[in-house]
Amino acid sequence: MAGEKEQARGASVIVNVMDVLRCFTSSEPSQSVTGIAAQVGLHKSSVSRILSTLEQESVVERDPASRKYRLGLGLIAIAGPLLANLDVRHVALGAMRTVAENSGETVALSVWDGHEAVTVEQIPSSRPVKHTSALGSRYSTGGSATVQVFLAAHAERADELLGSGQIELPPGEGSESYRRRLRKVGELGYGVNYGETSPDEAGVAAPVRDHRGEVVAALLVAAPFFRVSEKDVETIAELCRAAAGEIGRRLGSHDPAAPLH
């Protein structure tokens, strides 16, 4: 019984917090403790405690002059990755279909979760023999073209992952050589997997930037290795970069082709 009471108490606290946050709207972005208390039906002391905790986490912030609260950047930090991923999937589909038609190969979109590239969208090739991966597939091998793009965009994180061994380096390649490769990926604006993760696969990936200039996704063209010559890689890379740049512009990027470092 005590456990049930504690659970109910915890649930009610969460409900109260959500009710407080819903008071902040686009038409009334600033709220006072008294105003919120009246809207949610809580005592001012309870509202004050909730706001104080939220302020510590930067979910809300208080204006020094008016003493009123407004939503803080901490909320964006929580919701930002989800919003970015959803936006980029929706925005990317048209460009992905165009690349799939022009290349005849599979086109996939990946996002970075901090240590792996995760496939969130895919347009399979219409050819009988194709290279595809299931949505939700995760990649942490250094030979992966998408992993190269994300690591080139996050140099400090790349050093941590390489130092900890969380990124599996391509066969016969040391960490310093791989870091040089990432710098080259940054300069070129795309990464290449030419049979490194599998002798049957070739892939080229390019970064997608959002309105902040941050790399929020990687666009990948994946094909059976036997169908892609080294010269074809350059052609695919141009298609991939152009499409990634178009997606970036739709997301508000002012310089979608900027170097990754």
URHU-V154096 format. One record per residue. N is the residue number from 0. RES is the residue in one small letter. SS is DSSP state (a for helix, b for strand, c for the rest). OMEGA is omega as a letter, one per 40 degrees, with the letter a starting at -180 (NA if undefined). D_FIRST is the distance of its C-alpha to the first C-alpha in whole Angstrom. Layout:
<<N & RES & SS & OMEGA & D_FIRST> <N & RES & SS & OMEGA & D_FIRST>>
//
This chain:
<<0 & m & c & i & 0> <1 & a & a & i & 4> <2 & g & a & i & 5> <3 & e & a & i & 5> <4 & k & a & a & 6> <5 & e & a & i & 9> <6 & q & a & i & 10> <7 & a & a & i & 11> <8 & r & a & i & 12> <9 & g & a & i & 14> <10 & a & a & a & 15> <11 & s & a & i & 17> <12 & v & a & i & 19> <13 & i & a & i & 20> <14 & v & a & i & 21> <15 & n & a & i & 23> <16 & v & a & i & 25> <17 & m & a & i & 26> <18 & d & a & i & 27> <19 & v & a & a & 29> <20 & l & a & a & 31> <21 & r & a & i & 32> <22 & c & c & a & 34> <23 & f & c & a & 36> <24 & t & c & i & 39> <25 & s & c & i & 42> <26 & s & c & i & 44> <27 & e & c & a & 42> <28 & p & c & a & 41> <29 & s & c & a & 41> <30 & q & b & i & 38> <31 & s & c & i & 37> <32 & v & a & a & 34> <33 & t & a & a & 35> <34 & g & a & i & 36> <35 & i & a & a & 33> <36 & a & a & i & 31> <37 & a & a & a & 33> <38 & q & a & a & 32> <39 & v & a & i & 28> <40 & g & c & i & 27> <41 & l & c & i & 26> <42 & h & c & a & 27> <43 & k & a & i & 30> <44 & s & a & i & 28> <45 & s & a & i & 25> <46 & v & a & a & 28> <47 & s & a & i & 30> <48 & r & a & i & 27> <49 & i & a & a & 27> <50 & l & a & i & 30> <51 & s & a & i & 31> <52 & t & a & i & 29> <53 & l & a & i & 30> <54 & e & a & i & 34> <55 & q & a & a & 33> <56 & e & c & i & 32> <57 & s & c & i & 35> <58 & v & c & i & 34> <59 & v & b & i & 35> <60 & e & b & a & 38> <61 & r & b & i & 40> <62 & d & c & a & 43> <63 & p & c & a & 45> <64 & a & c & a & 47> <65 & s & c & a & 45> <66 & r & c & i & 42> <67 & k & c & a & 40> <68 & y & b & i & 38> <69 & r & b & i & 39> <70 & l & b & a & 37> <71 & g & c & a & 38> <72 & l & a & i & 39> <73 & g & a & i & 36> <74 & l & a & i & 35> <75 & i & a & i & 38> <76 & a & a & i & 37> <77 & i & a & a & 34> <78 & a & a & a & 35> <79 & g & a & a & 39> <80 & p & a & i & 39> <81 & l & a & a & 37> <82 & l & a & a & 40> <83 & a & a & a & 43> <84 & n & a & i & 42> <85 & l & a & i & 41> <86 & d & a & a & 45> <87 & v & a & i & 47> <88 & r & a & a & 46> <89 & h & a & a & 47> <90 & v & a & a & 50> <91 & a & a & a & 51> <92 & l & a & a & 51> <93 & g & a & i & 55> <94 & a & a & i & 56> <95 & m & a & i & 55> <96 & r & a & i & 56> <97 & t & a & i & 60> <98 & v & a & i & 60> <99 & a & a & i & 59> <100 & e & a & a & 62> <101 & n & a & a & 64> <102 & s & a & a & 63> <103 & g & c & a & 62> <104 & e & c & i & 59> <105 & t & b & i & 56> <106 & v & b & a & 54> <107 & a & b & i & 51> <108 & l & b & a & 49> <109 & s & b & i & 46> <110 & v & b & a & 44> <111 & w & b & a & 43> <112 & d & c & i & 40> <113 & g & c & i & 41> <114 & h & c & i & 42> <115 & e & c & i & 43> <116 & a & b & a & 45> <117 & v & b & i & 43> <118 & t & b & a & 44> <119 & v & b & i & 43> <120 & e & b & a & 46> <121 & q & b & i & 49> <122 & i & b & a & 52> <123 & p & c & i & 54> <124 & s & c & i & 57> <125 & s & c & a & 59> <126 & r & c & a & 61> <127 & p & c & i & 61> <128 & v & c & a & 60> <129 & k & c & i & 58> <130 & h & c & i & 55> <131 & t & c & i & 52> <132 & s & c & a & 48> <133 & a & c & i & 45> <134 & l & c & a & 43> <135 & g & c & i & 40> <136 & s & c & a & 43> <137 & r & b & a & 43> <138 & y & b & i & 46> <139 & s & c & i & 46> <140 & t & b & a & 50> <141 & g & c & i & 52> <142 & g & c & i & 55> <143 & s & c & a & 53> <144 & a & a & i & 54> <145 & t & a & i & 51> <146 & v & a & i & 50> <147 & q & a & a & 53> <148 & v & a & a & 53> <149 & f & a & i & 50> <150 & l & a & i & 51> <151 & a & a & a & 54> <152 & a & a & a & 52> <153 & h & c & a & 50> <154 & a & a & a & 52> <155 & e & a & i & 50> <156 & r & a & i & 47> <157 & a & a & i & 49> <158 & d & a & i & 50> <159 & e & a & a & 47> <160 & l & a & i & 46> <161 & l & a & i & 50> <162 & g & a & a & 49> <163 & s & a & a & 46> <164 & g & c & a & 47> <165 & q & c & i & 45> <166 & i & c & i & 48> <167 & e & b & a & 50> <168 & l & c & i & 54> <169 & p & c & a & 56> <170 & p & c & i & 58> <171 & g & c & a & 61> <172 & e & c & i & 60> <173 & g & c & a & 59> <174 & s & a & a & 57> <175 & e & a & i & 59> <176 & s & a & a & 61> <177 & y & a & i & 58> <178 & r & a & i & 58> <179 & r & a & i & 61> <180 & r & a & i & 60> <181 & l & a & i & 57> <182 & r & a & i & 60> <183 & k & a & i & 62> <184 & v & a & i & 59> <185 & g & a & a & 59> <186 & e & a & a & 63> <187 & l & a & a & 63> <188 & g & c & i & 60> <189 & y & c & i & 59> <190 & g & b & a & 58> <191 & v & b & i & 59> <192 & n & b & a & 58> <193 & y & b & i & 61> <194 & g & c & a & 60> <195 & e & c & i & 58> <196 & t & c & i & 55> <197 & s & c & i & 56> <198 & p & c & a & 60> <199 & d & c & a & 59> <200 & e & b & i & 58> <201 & a & b & a & 59> <202 & g & b & i & 57> <203 & v & b & a & 58> <204 & a & b & i & 56> <205 & a & b & a & 56> <206 & p & b & i & 54> <207 & v & b & a & 52> <208 & r & b & i & 52> <209 & d & c & a & 50> <210 & h & c & i & 51> <211 & r & c & a & 50> <212 & g & c & a & 53> <213 & e & c & i & 50> <214 & v & b & a & 50> <215 & v & b & a & 47> <216 & a & b & i & 48> <217 & a & b & i & 51> <218 & l & b & a & 53> <219 & l & b & i & 54> <220 & v & b & a & 57> <221 & a & b & a & 56> <222 & a & b & i & 59> <223 & p & b & a & 60> <224 & f & a & a & 62> <225 & f & a & a & 66> <226 & r & a & a & 66> <227 & v & c & i & 66> <228 & s & c & i & 69> <229 & e & a & i & 69> <230 & k & a & i & 70> <231 & d & a & a & 68> <232 & v & a & a & 65> <233 & e & a & i & 67> <234 & t & a & i & 67> <235 & i & a & a & 64> <236 & a & a & i & 63> <237 & e & a & i & 65> <238 & l & a & a & 63> <239 & c & a & i & 59> <240 & r & a & a & 60> <241 & a & a & a & 62> <242 & a & a & i & 59> <243 & a & a & i & 56> <244 & g & a & i & 58> <245 & e & a & i & 58> <246 & i & a & i & 54> <247 & g & a & i & 54> <248 & r & a & i & 56> <249 & r & a & i & 54> <250 & l & c & i & 51> <251 & g & c & i & 53> <252 & s & c & i & 55> <253 & h & c & a & 58> <254 & d & c & a & 59> <255 & p & c & a & 58> <256 & a & c & a & 60> <257 & a & c & i & 60> <258 & p & c & a & 60> <259 & l & c & a & 57> <260 & h & c & NA & 57>>
//
